[in-house]
Amino acid sequence: MSIEILSEIELLKVSGFSSILTIIIGFLFFLIFVILVICSISYLVRNRDSADMRRYLLIVFATPFLTSLAFSMVYLTTELAIASCIDGVRVLGDIFYFSVVTITTLGYGDLKPIGTCRFIAASEAYIGYMLFSLMAASFYSTIRRLVV
């Protein structure tokens, strides 16, 4: 008699979460996070001259986190509803870890996207590249305005 140890992802798949409801919930969470990211970027652009430094720094550091969380929801939804999305995922935290590594364009190589998720990961890396460039330029502009 052997006891099989299932990962968290496999348990979610076995328990019946791979349905159209999963796709809808994942898509809604993704939309919510995308709206939050767009609002925070528009705040940075609109309030460059009168930015409260604490609020500004919160938005600068929260935006990449929210973007990683949004893409984690996309990966999780794809993993549960369609097929295996990321090779090497055992626990739910691995999906967020993969998202952070991808958005920062580190690419350690311990987890690899498979199939459709290769396009999603490439999109996330490109968005991360643009996001960090925008944040660095905006941060430099704000600091320069405060010093000069």
N, C-alpha and C positions, 0 to 999 in steps of 0.2 A: 504494500500500500504506500503510494507516494503522495506527498502533499505538494501541490503546486502553489507557488507564491506568485500572485498576480500583482502587476504594478497598478498604480492609481489610475492610469489611463485605461488599462485593460479592464479594471473594475467598472469604470464609467461606461465603457463600451458594452460590457456584459449586462450591466444593470438597465440597459435600454435607453441611454441618453442619445443614441445616434438616430435622431429623427429630425423631421422638418422643424420642430420646435427648437431644437438646438441651434439650427442655422438661423432662425429668426431671432433668438435671444442673443447669439453672438453678433449678428449684424446690428442689432439695436445698441448693444454695448459699444461696438466699434463706432457707430454714428455719434453716440454721446461723447466719446473721447475725442473724435475728430472735431466736433463742434467746440469742445473745450479748448483744444489746441488752436483752432482758428480764432476763437475769442481772445486767447492770451496773446497770440501774435499780433492781432489787430490792436490790442491795448498797447503793446510795445511800440507799434508804429504811430498810433495816434498821440500818445502821451510822452513823446521823446523829450520835450522841453520841460514838462512839469512832473516827471516821474518821481514818485516817492521811492527812495532807494530800497527799502525793505520789500515793498510790494513788487518792485521791478526784479529784484534778485529772486524772490519766490517764483515769479513767473518764468524767469530764465531757467531755473533749475527744475521746475515742475513740468514744463512743456516736453522735454525729452522723455521724462518718466511717463507722462500720460500717453505719449506716442508709443512708447514701448508696450505699455499696458494695452493699448488699442490693438497693436499688431499681435500681442499674445492672445487676445480674444479671437482674432482671425485664425491664428495657428491652431488654437484649441478647437474652434468650431470645425475647421477642416479636418483635424485629427479625428474628431468624434463622428462627424457626419459623413465624410467622404471616404477617406482611406488614411493609411499611415502617411504622415506629413513630414515628420522630422525623424531621421534615423538616430537612434540612441536615447530617445526620451523614455524615462522610467517613471518619473514623478511630475506633478503639475508644475513645480518650481523650475524644472528643466526648460519648460516652454518660455517662461519669462526670462530666464537666463539666456536662452538662445536669442530672444528678441533684443535684449540689451546688447549682447555681443554683436548682433547684426546691425543695429542702429548706430552703434559707435564704430562700425566697420573694422572691428578687431579681427573677427573670423578665426577663432582658436582652432577649429577643425574637429573638436570632440563631438559635436552634433552637426548633422548635415541635412539640409532640406532635400526632400524627395518629390519628384513629379511637379505638380501644380505649385507646391510651396517654394520651388526654386524661383519662380517669377515673383511671388509675394516677398521672398527674402531679398531679391534684387531691388524691388521697389522700396522696401524698407531701408536698405542701405543707401539708396539714392536720396530718399527723403531725409534720412539722418545726416547725410553729407550736407545737404542744403540747409537743414535746420541748424546744425552746429555752426555753419558758416554765417547764417543770419544772426544767430545768437552772439557769436563772437564780434561781428561788426556792430551790432546794436550795443553790446556791452562796452566796446571801445568808444563808441560815439558818446555814450552816457558818461563814462569816466572822463573823457576829454572835456566835455561840457562842464563837469563839476570842477575840474582842475583849472581850466582856463577862465 
